[in-house]
Amino acid sequence: MSRVICSVCKRAEKVCLCPLITPINNRVELGILQHPNEVAQVKGTAKIAQLSFQKVNSWVGESLDDLPTLQWWLKGTTPIFLLYPNIEGQKETFQSFPVSELTALFGSNLKILVLDGTWRKTHKMMQLNSGLRALNRVTLTPQIPSNYQIRKQKNNASLSTIEAVYEVYSQLENSAEKYQPLLNAFEAMQAQHLSFRP
């Protein structure tokens, strides 16, 4: 018997995310560049942001050369900040801004771009794309530790994609309460998966 797949979140009915989602009117537009391996990853968390945020764009791929709509998005007049750590030895010049400073400097006239994938895969995406490396960065000091239980993390300081998005947006708008539904959906998603474990 074939599995029933949700037409919205593209997940099997028993792990459908849709009932967990609360719509959020985010002031700052979010872009998500997802590694192809993440698309079918049921433990991935970017889908929560994709379904929750009103202002969100998503692309799947490794190379900007294959993503003309992302290239167009990056060439707009609105400043874009990539959430990614500095890369040692990088040749491209960019500026880093703590998330706490972005609102004071730019208001809501900015965009945030996040990479969705394992640490190894996102690092490869950075190595392949000078256009990504040249983007200004937003730096993040997490207010809460990661609670990603269903997938192995690189280290204790690593966050899942949705936890990172929550941290950036709750600090950008100084409103943890507004973005708490992201974490609520994340915890409920994890509970779904943990309930299937023996």
VENLIN-V790272 format. One record per residue. N is the residue number from 1. BURIAL is I if it has 9 or more other ideal C-beta (glycine too) atoms within 8 Angstrom, else O. Layout:
# VENLIN-V790272
N|BURIAL, N|BURIAL
This chain:
# VENLIN-V790272
1|O, 2|O, 3|O, 4|O, 5|O, 6|I, 7|O, 8|O, 9|I, 10|O, 11|I, 12|I, 13|I, 14|O, 15|I, 16|I, 17|I, 18|I, 19|O, 20|I, 21|I, 22|O, 23|O, 24|I, 25|O, 26|I, 27|O, 28|I, 29|I, 30|I, 31|I, 32|I, 33|I, 34|I, 35|I, 36|O, 37|I, 38|I, 39|O, 40|O, 41|O, 42|O, 43|O, 44|I, 45|I, 46|I, 47|I, 48|I, 49|I, 50|I, 51|I, 52|I, 53|I, 54|O, 55|I, 56|I, 57|I, 58|I, 59|I, 60|O, 61|I, 62|O, 63|O, 64|I, 65|O, 66|O, 67|I, 68|O, 69|O, 70|I, 71|I, 72|O, 73|I, 74|I, 75|O, 76|O, 77|O, 78|O, 79|O, 80|I, 81|I, 82|I, 83|I, 84|O, 85|O, 86|O, 87|O, 88|O, 89|O, 90|O, 91|O, 92|O, 93|O, 94|I, 95|O, 96|I, 97|I, 98|I, 99|I, 100|O, 101|O, 102|I, 103|I, 104|O, 105|O, 106|O, 107|O, 108|O, 109|O, 110|I, 111|I, 112|I, 113|I, 114|I, 115|I, 116|I, 117|I, 118|O, 119|O, 120|O, 121|I, 122|I, 123|O, 124|I, 125|I, 126|I, 127|O, 128|O, 129|I, 130|O, 131|I, 132|I, 133|I, 134|O, 135|I, 136|I, 137|I, 138|I, 139|I, 140|I, 141|O, 142|I, 143|O, 144|O, 145|O, 146|I, 147|I, 148|I, 149|O, 150|O, 151|O, 152|O, 153|I, 154|O, 155|O, 156|O, 157|O, 158|I, 159|I, 160|I, 161|I, 162|I, 163|I, 164|I, 165|I, 166|I, 167|I, 168|I, 169|I, 170|I, 171|I, 172|I, 173|I, 174|O, 175|O, 176|O, 177|O, 178|O, 179|I, 180|I, 181|I, 182|I, 183|I, 184|I, 185|I, 186|I, 187|I, 188|I, 189|I, 190|I, 191|O, 192|I, 193|I, 194|I, 195|O, 196|O, 197|O, 198|O
